[in-house]
Amino acid sequence: MFDFLTPTFVLGIITYGIYKLIELFVCKKERVMLIERLSEKNLRFPENNLPDVSAMFHKNISFNALKAGCLLAGLGLGLLIGYILNIANYAMLADNYELRSIVYAAPLLLCGGAGLLIAFVIETKMDNKKE
């Protein structure tokens, strides 16, 4: 019934893997540049005046849970909309498997993308509120 999801998930996993690989190399270059800048400035902190490490970690809040939650909520909403459309047009879709898969896939991807857009808007509002 959900055979159309397999290529979508495979493509998503491959895309995510390529993205993470590129991100790994970019972050490595950034870390090397940061280390070179620190060594050029020769910054050293005295023993009794160490920087507040907890303040540095609380600045950068990760919104991965928000993104994943909005994505899954959007996917669930898309499946529900596809199911409702399938029930509403059951006589027309009973014979046509390809049309039935499109009726499921279109709202699924549309609502998943909308969920990620909502997560992005929430994230930017929270970042603007901090500043």
Backbone torsions as a table, in degrees:
resi	resn	phi	psi	omega
1	MET	NA	-40.8	-179.4
2	PHE	-106.7	40.6	-179.3
3	ASP	-67.2	-23.1	-179.6
4	PHE	-71.7	-15.8	-178.5
5	LEU	-76.7	-27.4	-175.8
6	THR	-60.2	-51.9	178.1
7	PRO	-63.0	-33.3	179.1
8	THR	-64.4	-45.4	179.8
9	PHE	-67.7	-39.7	179.2
10	VAL	-63.5	-45.8	177.9
11	LEU	-62.5	-40.2	178.1
12	GLY	-63.8	-42.1	180.0
13	ILE	-66.6	-41.7	178.5
14	ILE	-64.8	-44.4	178.9
15	THR	-61.9	-43.2	179.4
16	TYR	-63.2	-40.4	178.9
17	GLY	-63.8	-43.6	178.3
18	ILE	-64.6	-41.4	178.7
19	TYR	-60.7	-46.6	-179.0
20	LYS	-65.2	-35.4	178.2
21	LEU	-65.4	-45.2	177.5
22	ILE	-64.0	-42.2	179.3
23	GLU	-62.1	-36.1	178.6
24	LEU	-61.1	-45.7	-179.6
25	PHE	-69.0	-38.8	179.7
26	VAL	-65.6	-44.9	179.7
27	CYS	-64.9	-33.9	178.5
28	LYS	-64.5	-43.1	178.3
29	LYS	-63.1	-39.9	178.9
30	GLU	-64.4	-41.7	179.5
31	ARG	-64.9	-40.8	179.3
32	VAL	-64.3	-41.9	178.1
33	MET	-63.6	-39.7	178.3
34	LEU	-63.6	-43.1	179.7
35	ILE	-64.4	-39.8	178.3
36	GLU	-64.6	-40.5	178.8
37	ARG	-65.1	-41.3	179.2
38	LEU	-65.9	-38.3	-179.9
39	SER	-71.3	-30.9	177.0
40	GLU	-67.1	-41.9	-179.2
41	LYS	-77.4	-19.5	179.9
42	ASN	55.7	51.3	179.8
43	LEU	-78.7	129.3	175.4
44	ARG	-136.7	137.3	179.2
45	PHE	-98.4	137.3	175.6
46	PRO	-63.8	157.3	-176.5
47	GLU	-59.3	-40.4	-174.9
48	ASN	-87.4	-8.7	-176.1
49	ASN	-122.1	60.2	179.8
50	LEU	-77.6	148.4	179.0
51	PRO	-68.6	154.4	-179.9
52	ASP	-79.4	102.6	-176.3
53	VAL	-69.8	-35.3	-177.8
54	SER	-65.2	-33.0	178.2
55	ALA	-67.8	-34.6	178.9
56	MET	-67.5	-37.8	-178.4
57	PHE	-74.8	-29.8	-178.2
58	HIS	-78.6	-13.7	177.9
59	LYS	-68.4	-46.8	-175.1
60	ASN	-96.5	96.6	177.6
61	ILE	-92.2	131.7	179.5
62	SER	-85.1	135.6	-179.6
63	PHE	-105.6	25.3	-178.0
64	ASN	-64.1	-38.7	179.7
65	ALA	-65.9	-39.0	177.5
66	LEU	-64.5	-43.4	179.4
67	LYS	-62.9	-46.4	-179.0
68	ALA	-65.0	-40.9	179.8
69	GLY	-65.1	-43.8	178.5
70	CYS	-67.6	-36.6	177.8
71	LEU	-64.5	-46.8	-179.4
72	LEU	-66.9	-36.9	176.5
73	ALA	-64.8	-40.4	177.5
74	GLY	-65.7	-40.2	177.9
75	LEU	-65.4	-41.3	177.0
76	GLY	-62.7	-42.4	177.9
77	LEU	-64.7	-39.0	177.9
78	GLY	-64.1	-41.2	176.4
79	LEU	-64.0	-40.1	178.6
80	LEU	-63.7	-43.1	178.7
81	ILE	-64.3	-41.7	177.3
82	GLY	-62.2	-40.7	178.5
83	TYR	-64.5	-42.8	179.3
84	ILE	-64.4	-42.0	177.6
85	LEU	-64.6	-36.1	179.2
86	ASN	-66.8	-41.4	179.4
87	ILE	-69.3	-39.1	-177.3
88	ALA	-66.6	-34.2	-177.9
89	ASN	-114.1	38.9	-173.1
90	TYR	-61.8	-39.4	-177.8
91	ALA	-64.8	-36.9	-178.6
92	MET	-77.2	-35.0	-173.9
93	LEU	-92.1	-5.3	-174.1
94	ALA	-63.3	-39.0	-176.5
95	ASP	-90.1	-25.2	-171.6
96	ASN	-101.3	99.4	-178.1
97	TYR	-68.2	-38.9	-177.5
98	GLU	-65.4	-40.3	178.9
99	LEU	-67.8	-35.7	178.4
100	ARG	-65.4	-39.2	179.2
101	SER	-68.8	-34.1	176.4
102	ILE	-67.4	-38.0	179.5
103	VAL	-64.0	-30.9	175.8
104	TYR	-81.9	-41.1	-172.1
105	ALA	-72.7	-39.5	-175.4
106	ALA	-62.2	-53.5	178.9
107	PRO	-66.4	-30.5	179.6
108	LEU	-62.0	-50.5	-179.4
109	LEU	-70.9	-38.0	-179.9
110	LEU	-63.6	-47.0	-179.6
111	CYS	-72.4	-31.7	174.7
112	GLY	-63.5	-43.6	176.1
113	GLY	-64.9	-39.1	177.9
114	ALA	-64.0	-37.2	177.0
115	GLY	-62.5	-40.7	177.3
116	LEU	-68.5	-36.5	175.9
117	LEU	-64.5	-40.4	177.7
118	ILE	-63.1	-41.9	177.5
119	ALA	-61.9	-39.6	178.8
120	PHE	-64.1	-43.3	179.8
121	VAL	-63.4	-44.1	178.8
122	ILE	-62.2	-42.2	-179.2
123	GLU	-63.6	-44.0	-179.7
124	THR	-68.0	-35.7	176.9
125	LYS	-65.0	-40.7	179.7
126	MET	-69.0	-36.6	176.4
127	ASP	-65.8	-40.6	178.2
128	ASN	-67.2	-34.3	179.1
129	LYS	-67.2	-35.4	179.2
130	LYS	-65.7	-41.0	-176.0
131	GLU	-77.8	NA	NA
